[in-house]
């Protein structure tokens, strides 16, 4: 019998000057970047929380505390690699992951194929198991005002 588990993740980071904008492991040209202890890749953080949630492993803050200098400026792809390695060691395989980035600007759609390619490589799965979407909030709220970005993710994992 196959055991299926679903997990959900949500994350927010503030947009500031003087930082690179990295979304789903892809550097996107923009005059602002996301502020955080790591590279502040909001999409990967939501995805990691979905995967950790599905496998009953708590959340990203428990595994990679932002008080730990080891994780300062770290690429979130490394965090995702660690999360996937943990799940694989526990016998879990990814069924699929779906995520939505909430950002007023810049336009993310042109970068989605590259983000999917990067994520599927890090997660060692077919790109068809990963879906990435982007939306604005029609100018409403902190994302609409361009003060920050948010991301939501769900992941389904399975074990035989
Ligand atoms: Mg985060």
Backbone and ligand atoms as CSV (ligand in chain L), in Angstrom:
chain,resi,resn,atom,element,x,y,z
A,1,UNK,N,N,0.838,-1.194,0.000
A,1,UNK,CA,C,0.000,0.000,0.000
A,1,UNK,C,C,0.880,1.254,0.000
A,2,UNK,N,N,0.497,2.222,-0.794
A,2,UNK,CA,C,1.279,3.466,-0.852
A,2,UNK,C,C,0.742,4.479,0.146
A,3,UNK,N,N,1.652,5.036,0.905
A,3,UNK,CA,C,1.308,6.079,1.887
A,3,UNK,C,C,1.528,7.443,1.223
A,4,UNK,N,N,0.458,8.219,1.119
A,4,UNK,CA,C,0.567,9.567,0.552
A,4,UNK,C,C,0.464,10.602,1.672
A,5,UNK,N,N,1.284,11.640,1.601
A,5,UNK,CA,C,1.201,12.742,2.564
A,5,UNK,C,C,1.262,14.071,1.820
A,6,UNK,N,N,0.474,15.019,2.278
A,6,UNK,CA,C,0.483,16.346,1.664
A,6,UNK,C,C,1.018,17.374,2.660
A,7,UNK,N,N,1.706,18.364,2.164
A,7,UNK,CA,C,2.225,19.418,3.029
A,7,UNK,C,C,2.040,20.776,2.383
A,8,UNK,N,N,2.019,21.804,3.239
A,8,UNK,CA,C,1.776,23.175,2.780
A,8,UNK,C,C,2.884,24.089,3.296
A,9,UNK,N,N,3.263,25.053,2.492
A,9,UNK,CA,C,4.275,26.023,2.931
A,9,UNK,C,C,3.912,27.433,2.516
A,10,UNK,N,N,4.321,28.388,3.334
A,10,UNK,CA,C,4.069,29.808,3.067
A,10,UNK,C,C,5.271,30.595,3.543
A,11,UNK,N,N,5.669,31.596,2.759
A,11,UNK,CA,C,6.789,32.432,3.198
A,11,UNK,C,C,6.644,33.836,2.633
A,12,UNK,N,N,7.257,34.776,3.319
A,12,UNK,CA,C,7.261,36.193,2.915
A,12,UNK,C,C,8.663,36.754,3.125
A,13,UNK,N,N,9.139,37.551,2.195
A,13,UNK,CA,C,10.364,38.327,2.410
A,13,UNK,C,C,10.171,39.750,1.909
A,14,UNK,N,N,10.864,40.680,2.572
A,14,UNK,CA,C,10.805,42.098,2.238
A,14,UNK,C,C,11.729,42.400,1.053
A,15,UNK,N,N,11.281,43.297,0.171
A,15,UNK,CA,C,12.111,43.750,-0.956
A,15,UNK,C,C,12.921,44.975,-0.538
A,16,UNK,N,N,14.223,44.935,-0.778
A,16,UNK,CA,C,15.103,46.054,-0.416
A,16,UNK,C,C,16.116,46.305,-1.526
A,17,UNK,N,N,16.762,47.453,-1.441
A,17,UNK,CA,C,17.847,47.763,-2.376
A,17,UNK,C,C,19.113,47.024,-1.958
A,18,UNK,N,N,19.987,46.790,-2.923
A,18,UNK,CA,C,21.302,46.230,-2.608
A,18,UNK,C,C,21.330,44.731,-2.414
A,19,UNK,N,N,20.278,44.039,-2.862
A,19,UNK,CA,C,20.252,42.577,-2.764
A,19,UNK,C,C,19.888,42.005,-4.132
A,20,UNK,N,N,20.439,40.807,-4.451
A,20,UNK,CA,C,20.029,40.103,-5.666
A,20,UNK,C,C,18.621,39.538,-5.467
A,21,UNK,N,N,17.865,39.515,-6.557
A,21,UNK,CA,C,16.552,38.862,-6.509
A,21,UNK,C,C,16.713,37.434,-7.031
A,22,UNK,N,N,16.534,36.469,-6.134
A,22,UNK,CA,C,16.661,35.052,-6.501
A,22,UNK,C,C,15.334,34.361,-6.219
A,23,UNK,N,N,14.735,33.837,-7.273
A,23,UNK,CA,C,13.436,33.169,-7.156
A,23,UNK,C,C,13.557,31.767,-7.758
A,24,UNK,N,N,13.280,30.750,-6.941
A,24,UNK,CA,C,13.365,29.376,-7.448
A,24,UNK,C,C,14.746,29.048,-7.980
A,25,UNK,N,N,15.769,29.615,-7.349
A,25,UNK,CA,C,17.148,29.326,-7.741
A,25,UNK,C,C,17.622,30.106,-8.954
A,26,UNK,N,N,16.774,30.990,-9.480
A,26,UNK,CA,C,17.135,31.754,-10.684
A,26,UNK,C,C,17.291,33.229,-10.311
A,27,UNK,N,N,18.406,33.824,-10.727
A,27,UNK,CA,C,18.638,35.244,-10.466
A,27,UNK,C,C,17.889,36.055,-11.506
A,28,UNK,N,N,17.016,36.932,-11.033
A,28,UNK,CA,C,16.149,37.710,-11.918
A,28,UNK,C,C,16.567,39.177,-11.858
A,29,UNK,N,N,16.853,39.783,-13.013
A,29,UNK,CA,C,17.285,41.186,-13.022
A,29,UNK,C,C,16.175,42.110,-12.496
A,30,UNK,N,N,16.500,42.869,-11.442
A,30,UNK,CA,C,15.537,43.796,-10.848
A,30,UNK,C,C,16.323,44.735,-9.950
A,31,UNK,N,N,15.809,45.942,-9.719
A,31,UNK,CA,C,16.572,46.898,-8.921
A,31,UNK,C,C,16.452,46.640,-7.417
A,32,UNK,N,N,15.594,45.707,-7.024
A,32,UNK,CA,C,15.452,45.325,-5.616
A,32,UNK,C,C,15.660,43.815,-5.476
A,33,UNK,N,N,15.999,43.399,-4.257
A,33,UNK,CA,C,16.122,41.973,-3.984
A,33,UNK,C,C,15.461,41.652,-2.656
A,34,UNK,N,N,15.325,40.369,-2.349
A,34,UNK,CA,C,14.653,39.953,-1.117
A,34,UNK,C,C,15.658,39.910,0.032
A,35,UNK,N,N,15.229,40.437,1.181
A,35,UNK,CA,C,16.075,40.522,2.367
A,35,UNK,C,C,15.885,39.274,3.224
A,36,UNK,N,N,16.988,38.705,3.671
A,36,UNK,CA,C,16.908,37.541,4.558
A,36,UNK,C,C,18.288,37.081,4.961
A,37,UNK,N,N,18.315,36.114,5.890
A,37,UNK,CA,C,19.578,35.577,6.402
A,37,UNK,C,C,20.287,34.772,5.307
A,38,UNK,N,N,19.489,33.993,4.551
A,38,UNK,CA,C,20.011,33.239,3.405
A,38,UNK,C,C,19.890,34.142,2.178
A,39,UNK,N,N,19.795,33.550,0.990
A,39,UNK,CA,C,19.555,34.373,-0.205
A,39,UNK,C,C,18.090,34.814,-0.294
A,40,UNK,N,N,17.290,34.400,0.688
A,40,UNK,CA,C,15.888,34.845,0.834
A,40,UNK,C,C,15.007,34.422,-0.349
A,41,UNK,N,N,15.327,33.241,-0.906
A,41,UNK,CA,C,14.547,32.704,-2.035
A,41,UNK,C,C,13.182,32.235,-1.513
A,42,UNK,N,N,12.237,33.150,-1.564
A,42,UNK,CA,C,10.926,32.955,-0.926
A,42,UNK,C,C,10.194,31.729,-1.481
A,43,UNK,N,N,10.375,31.465,-2.779
A,43,UNK,CA,C,9.679,30.334,-3.415
A,43,UNK,C,C,10.233,29.006,-2.893
A,44,UNK,N,N,11.556,28.914,-2.809
A,44,UNK,CA,C,12.172,27.673,-2.313
A,44,UNK,C,C,11.869,27.481,-0.829
A,45,UNK,N,N,11.804,28.575,-0.065
A,45,UNK,CA,C,11.483,28.438,1.360
A,45,UNK,C,C,10.077,27.867,1.544
A,46,UNK,N,N,9.114,28.355,0.762
A,46,UNK,CA,C,7.751,27.817,0.847
A,46,UNK,C,C,7.743,26.350,0.432
A,47,UNK,N,N,8.501,26.025,-0.605
A,47,UNK,CA,C,8.570,24.631,-1.078
A,47,UNK,C,C,9.187,23.727,-0.014
A,48,UNK,N,N,10.277,24.174,0.618
A,48,UNK,CA,C,10.910,23.386,1.688
A,48,UNK,C,C,9.924,23.140,2.828
A,49,UNK,N,N,9.162,24.160,3.204
A,49,UNK,CA,C,8.188,23.998,4.285
A,49,UNK,C,C,7.081,23.018,3.890
A,50,UNK,N,N,6.685,23.024,2.621
A,50,UNK,CA,C,5.674,22.064,2.163
A,50,UNK,C,C,6.215,20.633,2.266
A,51,UNK,N,N,7.466,20.447,1.860
A,51,UNK,CA,C,8.087,19.108,1.894
A,51,UNK,C,C,8.317,18.644,3.332
A,52,UNK,N,N,8.795,19.565,4.184
A,52,UNK,CA,C,9.017,19.213,5.585
A,52,UNK,C,C,7.686,18.941,6.274
A,53,UNK,N,N,6.678,19.724,5.917
A,53,UNK,CA,C,5.349,19.519,6.494
A,53,UNK,C,C,4.761,18.174,6.096
A,54,UNK,N,N,4.880,17.829,4.825
A,54,UNK,CA,C,4.325,16.566,4.333
A,54,UNK,C,C,4.966,15.375,5.038
A,55,UNK,N,N,6.266,15.474,5.311
A,55,UNK,CA,C,6.990,14.355,5.911
A,55,UNK,C,C,7.003,14.414,7.432
A,56,UNK,N,N,6.291,15.386,7.998
A,56,UNK,CA,C,6.209,15.491,9.454
A,56,UNK,C,C,7.516,15.927,10.087
A,57,UNK,N,N,8.287,16.720,9.353
A,57,UNK,CA,C,9.602,17.141,9.846
A,57,UNK,C,C,9.653,18.600,10.271
A,58,UNK,N,N,8.543,19.132,10.713
A,58,UNK,CA,C,8.568,20.492,11.246
A,58,UNK,C,C,8.653,21.538,10.153
A,59,UNK,N,N,9.548,22.518,10.327
A,59,UNK,CA,C,9.639,23.590,9.335
A,59,UNK,C,C,11.096,23.990,9.104
A,60,UNK,N,N,11.258,24.882,8.150
A,60,UNK,CA,C,12.598,25.269,7.694
A,60,UNK,C,C,13.408,25.947,8.809
A,61,UNK,N,N,12.707,26.687,9.676
A,61,UNK,CA,C,13.383,27.382,10.771
A,61,UNK,C,C,13.990,26.423,11.781
A,62,UNK,N,N,13.378,25.234,11.910
A,62,UNK,CA,C,13.875,24.221,12.838
A,62,UNK,C,C,15.161,23.593,12.296
A,63,UNK,N,N,15.207,23.400,10.972
A,63,UNK,CA,C,16.364,22.723,10.372
A,63,UNK,C,C,17.511,23.676,10.047
A,64,UNK,N,N,17.151,24.924,9.688
A,64,UNK,CA,C,18.171,25.899,9.280
A,64,UNK,C,C,17.930,27.215,10.006
A,65,UNK,N,N,18.226,27.281,11.327
A,65,UNK,CA,C,17.911,28.486,12.111
A,65,UNK,C,C,18.634,29.723,11.571
A,66,UNK,N,N,17.908,30.858,11.521
A,66,UNK,CA,C,18.541,32.064,10.961
A,66,UNK,C,C,19.509,32.712,11.948
A,67,UNK,N,N,19.654,32.084,13.134
A,67,UNK,CA,C,20.667,32.537,14.093
A,67,UNK,C,C,22.000,31.842,13.827
A,68,UNK,N,N,21.992,30.842,12.922
A,68,UNK,CA,C,23.202,30.051,12.653
A,68,UNK,C,C,24.019,30.695,11.541
A,69,UNK,N,N,25.270,31.130,11.856
A,69,UNK,CA,C,26.099,31.789,10.834
A,69,UNK,C,C,26.394,30.891,9.636
A,70,UNK,N,N,26.274,29.571,9.821
A,70,UNK,CA,C,26.520,28.634,8.714
A,70,UNK,C,C,25.583,28.897,7.535
A,71,UNK,N,N,24.396,29.424,7.824
A,71,UNK,CA,C,23.391,29.610,6.774
A,71,UNK,C,C,23.329,31.038,6.253
A,72,UNK,N,N,24.254,31.908,6.740
A,72,UNK,CA,C,24.232,33.299,6.296
A,72,UNK,C,C,24.598,33.381,4.813
A,73,UNK,N,N,23.707,33.969,4.023
A,73,UNK,CA,C,23.958,34.160,2.591
A,73,UNK,C,C,23.898,32.891,1.770
A,74,UNK,N,N,23.508,31.775,2.402
A,74,UNK,CA,C,23.518,30.476,1.724
A,74,UNK,C,C,22.466,30.449,0.607
A,75,UNK,N,N,22.803,29.731,-0.477
A,75,UNK,CA,C,21.824,29.518,-1.547
A,75,UNK,C,C,20.729,28.594,-1.018
A,76,UNK,N,N,19.487,28.990,-1.219
A,76,UNK,CA,C,18.378,28.170,-0.736
A,76,UNK,C,C,18.295,26.846,-1.485
A,77,UNK,N,N,18.963,26.743,-2.636
A,77,UNK,CA,C,19.003,25.456,-3.337
A,77,UNK,C,C,19.711,24.403,-2.494
A,78,UNK,N,N,20.696,24.849,-1.696
A,78,UNK,CA,C,21.394,23.916,-0.804
A,78,UNK,C,C,20.447,23.450,0.300
A,79,UNK,N,N,19.614,24.380,0.800
A,79,UNK,CA,C,18.625,23.999,1.814
A,79,UNK,C,C,17.644,22.975,1.225
A,80,UNK,N,N,17.210,23.227,-0.020
A,80,UNK,CA,C,16.272,22.307,-0.689
A,80,UNK,C,C,16.921,20.938,-0.894
A,81,UNK,N,N,18.211,20.947,-1.243
A,81,UNK,CA,C,18.944,19.684,-1.411
A,81,UNK,C,C,18.950,18.896,-0.104
A,82,UNK,N,N,19.216,19.600,1.006
A,82,UNK,CA,C,19.220,18.954,2.329
A,82,UNK,C,C,17.847,18.367,2.650
A,83,UNK,N,N,16.803,19.141,2.371
A,83,UNK,CA,C,15.435,18.685,2.658
A,83,UNK,C,C,15.123,17.437,1.827
A,84,UNK,N,N,15.457,17.464,0.546
A,84,UNK,CA,C,15.179,16.307,-0.311
A,84,UNK,C,C,15.983,15.085,0.138
A,85,UNK,N,N,17.238,15.311,0.558
A,85,UNK,CA,C,18.068,14.199,1.031
A,85,UNK,C,C,17.451,13.560,2.276
A,86,UNK,N,N,16.893,14.403,3.155
A,86,UNK,CA,C,16.251,13.892,4.377
A,86,UNK,C,C,15.034,13.037,4.017
A,87,UNK,N,N,14.210,13.554,3.106
A,87,UNK,CA,C,13.000,12.826,2.704
A,87,UNK,C,C,13.362,11.511,2.009
A,88,UNK,N,N,14.364,11.570,1.137
A,88,UNK,CA,C,14.796,10.368,0.408
A,88,UNK,C,C,15.298,9.317,1.399
A,89,UNK,N,N,16.085,9.772,2.396
A,89,UNK,CA,C,16.610,8.852,3.420
A,89,UNK,C,C,15.479,8.202,4.204
A,90,UNK,N,N,14.365,8.909,4.326
A,90,UNK,CA,C,13.205,8.364,5.054
A,90,UNK,C,C,12.295,7.538,4.141
A,91,UNK,N,N,12.688,7.413,2.869
A,91,UNK,CA,C,11.926,6.566,1.947
A,91,UNK,C,C,10.845,7.295,1.162
A,92,UNK,N,N,10.788,8.630,1.273
A,92,UNK,CA,C,9.750,9.393,0.570
A,92,UNK,C,C,10.190,9.742,-0.837
A,93,UNK,N,N,9.223,9.747,-1.750
A,93,UNK,CA,C,9.433,10.247,-3.115
A,93,UNK,C,C,8.412,11.338,-3.375
A,94,UNK,N,N,8.809,12.298,-4.192
A,94,UNK,CA,C,7.888,13.385,-4.537
A,94,UNK,C,C,6.864,12.901,-5.564
A,95,UNK,N,N,5.584,13.103,-5.253
A,95,UNK,CA,C,4.556,12.889,-6.281
A,95,UNK,C,C,4.486,14.132,-7.151
A,96,UNK,N,N,4.216,15.277,-6.511
A,96,UNK,CA,C,4.268,16.547,-7.243
A,96,UNK,C,C,4.292,17.709,-6.265
A,97,UNK,N,N,4.728,18.831,-6.758
A,97,UNK,CA,C,4.718,20.068,-5.972
A,97,UNK,C,C,4.148,21.173,-6.844
A,98,UNK,N,N,3.350,22.016,-6.220
A,98,UNK,CA,C,2.750,23.144,-6.939
A,98,UNK,C,C,2.945,24.388,-6.083
A,99,UNK,N,N,3.326,25.481,-6.705
A,99,UNK,CA,C,3.589,26.687,-5.913
A,99,UNK,C,C,3.165,27.943,-6.650
A,100,UNK,N,N,2.870,28.965,-5.866
A,100,UNK,CA,C,2.489,30.272,-6.426
A,100,UNK,C,C,3.330,31.361,-5.781
A,101,UNK,N,N,3.987,32.136,-6.628
A,101,UNK,CA,C,4.706,33.313,-6.157
A,101,UNK,C,C,3.776,34.512,-6.283
A,102,UNK,N,N,3.722,35.343,-5.235
A,102,UNK,CA,C,2.898,36.548,-5.262
A,102,UNK,C,C,3.818,37.752,-5.323
A,103,UNK,N,N,3.801,38.446,-6.469
A,103,UNK,CA,C,4.694,39.589,-6.674
A,103,UNK,C,C,4.043,40.543,-7.674
A,104,UNK,N,N,4.092,41.824,-7.344
A,104,UNK,CA,C,3.530,42.817,-8.265
A,104,UNK,C,C,4.462,43.023,-9.464
A,105,UNK,N,N,5.762,43.104,-9.174
A,105,UNK,CA,C,6.799,43.304,-10.181
A,105,UNK,C,C,8.042,42.567,-9.718
A,106,UNK,N,N,8.958,42.179,-10.545
A,106,UNK,CA,C,8.889,42.186,-12.005
A,106,UNK,C,C,8.038,41.022,-12.526
A,107,UNK,N,N,7.863,40.939,-13.828
A,107,UNK,CA,C,7.135,39.819,-14.439
A,107,UNK,C,C,7.960,38.545,-14.285
A,108,UNK,N,N,7.363,37.546,-13.651
A,108,UNK,CA,C,8.093,36.309,-13.367
A,108,UNK,C,C,7.873,35.262,-14.462
A,109,UNK,N,N,6.758,35.369,-15.167
A,109,UNK,CA,C,6.372,34.340,-16.150
A,109,UNK,C,C,7.511,33.949,-17.110
A,110,UNK,N,N,8.298,34.903,-17.635
A,110,UNK,CA,C,9.349,34.506,-18.575
A,110,UNK,C,C,10.412,33.590,-17.954
A,111,UNK,N,N,10.517,33.597,-16.630
A,111,UNK,CA,C,11.563,32.822,-15.945
A,111,UNK,C,C,11.055,31.462,-15.458
A,112,UNK,N,N,9.764,31.215,-15.574
A,112,UNK,CA,C,9.195,29.994,-14.998
A,112,UNK,C,C,9.786,28.711,-15.605
A,113,UNK,N,N,9.994,28.630,-16.933
A,113,UNK,CA,C,10.609,27.396,-17.461
A,113,UNK,C,C,11.981,27.123,-16.848
A,114,UNK,N,N,12.781,28.174,-16.657
A,114,UNK,CA,C,14.116,27.998,-16.069
A,114,UNK,C,C,14.003,27.608,-14.590
A,115,UNK,N,N,13.069,28.227,-13.874
A,115,UNK,CA,C,12.861,27.881,-12.460
A,115,UNK,C,C,12.474,26.406,-12.337
A,116,UNK,N,N,11.558,25.957,-13.198
A,116,UNK,CA,C,11.146,24.543,-13.171
A,116,UNK,C,C,12.322,23.618,-13.447
A,117,UNK,N,N,13.155,24.007,-14.406
A,117,UNK,CA,C,14.320,23.181,-14.758
A,117,UNK,C,C,15.294,23.094,-13.585
A,118,UNK,N,N,15.534,24.238,-12.934
A,118,UNK,CA,C,16.461,24.265,-11.796
A,118,UNK,C,C,15.913,23.432,-10.639
A,119,UNK,N,N,14.639,23.629,-10.317
A,119,UNK,CA,C,14.043,22.911,-9.182
A,119,UNK,C,C,14.018,21.405,-9.432
A,120,UNK,N,N,13.667,20.994,-10.653
A,120,UNK,CA,C,13.591,19.554,-10.924
A,120,UNK,C,C,14.982,18.924,-10.885
A,121,UNK,N,N,16.016,19.693,-11.240
A,121,UNK,CA,C,17.372,19.156,-11.148
A,121,UNK,C,C,17.783,18.984,-9.681
A,122,UNK,N,N,17.532,20.019,-8.880
A,122,UNK,CA,C,17.891,19.936,-7.456
A,122,UNK,C,C,17.105,18.814,-6.773
A,123,UNK,N,N,15.830,18.659,-7.174
A,123,UNK,CA,C,14.965,17.676,-6.525
A,123,UNK,C,C,15.054,16.304,-7.178
A,124,UNK,N,N,15.884,16.199,-8.235
A,124,UNK,CA,C,16.102,14.923,-8.933
A,124,UNK,C,C,14.777,14.268,-9.342
A,125,UNK,N,N,13.931,15.052,-10.000
A,125,UNK,CA,C,12.646,14.519,-10.461
A,125,UNK,C,C,12.332,15.098,-11.839
A,126,UNK,N,N,11.338,14.502,-12.501
A,126,UNK,CA,C,10.912,15.035,-13.797
A,126,UNK,C,C,10.305,16.424,-13.604
A,127,UNK,N,N,10.553,17.308,-14.557
A,127,UNK,CA,C,10.019,18.669,-14.479
A,127,UNK,C,C,8.485,18.664,-14.450
A,128,UNK,N,N,7.870,17.597,-14.972
A,128,UNK,CA,C,6.396,17.536,-15.003
A,128,UNK,C,C,5.812,17.387,-13.594
A,129,UNK,N,N,6.655,17.048,-12.609
A,129,UNK,CA,C,6.166,16.913,-11.224
A,129,UNK,C,C,6.163,18.251,-10.481
A,130,UNK,N,N,6.666,19.276,-11.139
A,130,UNK,CA,C,6.780,20.585,-10.496
A,130,UNK,C,C,6.024,21.629,-11.299
A,131,UNK,N,N,5.187,22.381,-10.625
A,131,UNK,CA,C,4.456,23.463,-11.288
A,131,UNK,C,C,4.701,24.772,-10.534
A,132,UNK,N,N,5.006,25.799,-11.294
A,132,UNK,CA,C,5.270,27.112,-10.710
A,132,UNK,C,C,4.339,28.124,-11.363
A,133,UNK,N,N,3.669,28.903,-10.523
A,133,UNK,CA,C,2.763,29.941,-11.010
A,133,UNK,C,C,3.161,31.273,-10.378
A,134,UNK,N,N,2.743,32.349,-11.003
A,134,UNK,CA,C,2.986,33.664,-10.413
A,134,UNK,C,C,1.727,34.494,-10.588
A,135,UNK,N,N,1.460,35.319,-9.585
A,135,UNK,CA,C,0.303,36.209,-9.657
A,135,UNK,C,C,0.651,37.550,-9.017
A,136,UNK,N,N,-0.060,38.587,-9.409
A,136,UNK,CA,C,0.004,39.849,-8.681
A,136,UNK,C,C,-1.177,39.853,-7.717
A,137,UNK,N,N,-1.280,40.900,-6.906
A,137,UNK,CA,C,-2.482,41.046,-6.065
A,137,UNK,C,C,-3.242,42.303,-6.496
A,138,UNK,N,N,-3.114,42.621,-7.809
A,138,UNK,CA,C,-3.835,43.779,-8.362
A,138,UNK,C,C,-3.521,45.051,-7.571
A,139,UNK,N,N,-2.290,45.147,-7.105
A,139,UNK,CA,C,-1.867,46.342,-6.393
A,139,UNK,C,C,-2.266,46.388,-4.923
A,140,UNK,N,N,-2.926,45.356,-4.434
A,140,UNK,CA,C,-3.410,45.363,-3.042
A,140,UNK,C,C,-2.382,44.769,-2.080
A,141,UNK,N,N,-2.374,45.299,-0.861
A,141,UNK,CA,C,-1.551,44.733,0.204
A,141,UNK,C,C,-0.061,44.985,0.017
A,142,UNK,N,N,0.767,44.328,0.882
A,142,UNK,CA,C,2.212,44.608,0.852
A,142,UNK,C,C,2.858,44.094,-0.423
A,143,UNK,N,N,2.310,43.003,-0.985
A,143,UNK,CA,C,2.878,42.517,-2.242
A,143,UNK,C,C,2.503,43.475,-3.375
A,144,UNK,N,N,1.279,43.959,-3.347
A,144,UNK,CA,C,0.820,44.887,-4.372
A,144,UNK,C,C,1.582,46.195,-4.348
A,145,UNK,N,N,1.967,46.628,-3.133
A,145,UNK,CA,C,2.722,47.872,-2.984
A,145,UNK,C,C,4.201,47.686,-3.333
A,146,UNK,N,N,4.587,46.449,-3.606
A,146,UNK,CA,C,5.981,46.180,-3.955
A,146,UNK,C,C,6.908,46.192,-2.755
A,147,UNK,N,N,6.348,46.047,-1.555
A,147,UNK,CA,C,7.171,46.042,-0.337
A,147,UNK,C,C,7.800,44.673,-0.076
A,148,UNK,N,N,7.228,43.657,-0.669
A,148,UNK,CA,C,7.742,42.306,-0.450
A,148,UNK,C,C,7.111,41.327,-1.404
A,149,UNK,N,N,7.542,40.075,-1.281
A,149,UNK,CA,C,6.967,38.988,-2.072
A,149,UNK,C,C,6.547,37.873,-1.125
A,150,UNK,N,N,5.536,37.134,-1.546
A,150,UNK,CA,C,5.070,35.983,-0.778
A,150,UNK,C,C,5.067,34.768,-1.690
A,151,UNK,N,N,5.093,33.586,-1.097
A,151,UNK,CA,C,4.991,32.362,-1.885
A,151,UNK,C,C,4.218,31.316,-1.100
A,152,UNK,N,N,3.413,30.556,-1.831
A,152,UNK,CA,C,2.646,29.440,-1.276
A,152,UNK,C,C,3.076,28.177,-2.012
A,153,UNK,N,N,3.145,27.058,-1.302
A,153,UNK,CA,C,3.507,25.799,-1.964
A,153,UNK,C,C,2.750,24.639,-1.333
A,154,UNK,N,N,2.386,23.681,-2.160
A,154,UNK,CA,C,1.906,22.396,-1.643
A,154,UNK,C,C,2.763,21.301,-2.270
A,155,UNK,N,N,2.974,20.247,-1.500
A,155,UNK,CA,C,3.742,19.110,-2.014
A,155,UNK,C,C,3.039,17.828,-1.595
A,156,UNK,N,N,2.972,16.889,-2.519
A,156,UNK,CA,C,2.472,15.544,-2.207
A,156,UNK,C,C,3.651,14.581,-2.322
A,157,UNK,N,N,3.837,13.783,-1.264
A,157,UNK,CA,C,4.936,12.812,-1.288
A,157,UNK,C,C,4.354,11.427,-1.057
A,158,UNK,N,N,5.091,10.399,-1.463
A,158,UNK,CA,C,4.588,9.034,-1.318
A,158,UNK,C,C,5.688,8.085,-0.875
A,159,UNK,N,N,5.254,7.038,-0.168
A,159,UNK,CA,C,6.163,5.982,0.298
A,159,UNK,C,C,5.444,4.649,0.140
A,160,UNK,N,N,6.141,3.684,-0.418
A,160,UNK,CA,C,5.533,2.330,-0.577
A,160,UNK,C,C,5.616,1.542,0.715
L,1,MG,MG,MG,12.092,32.580,4.231
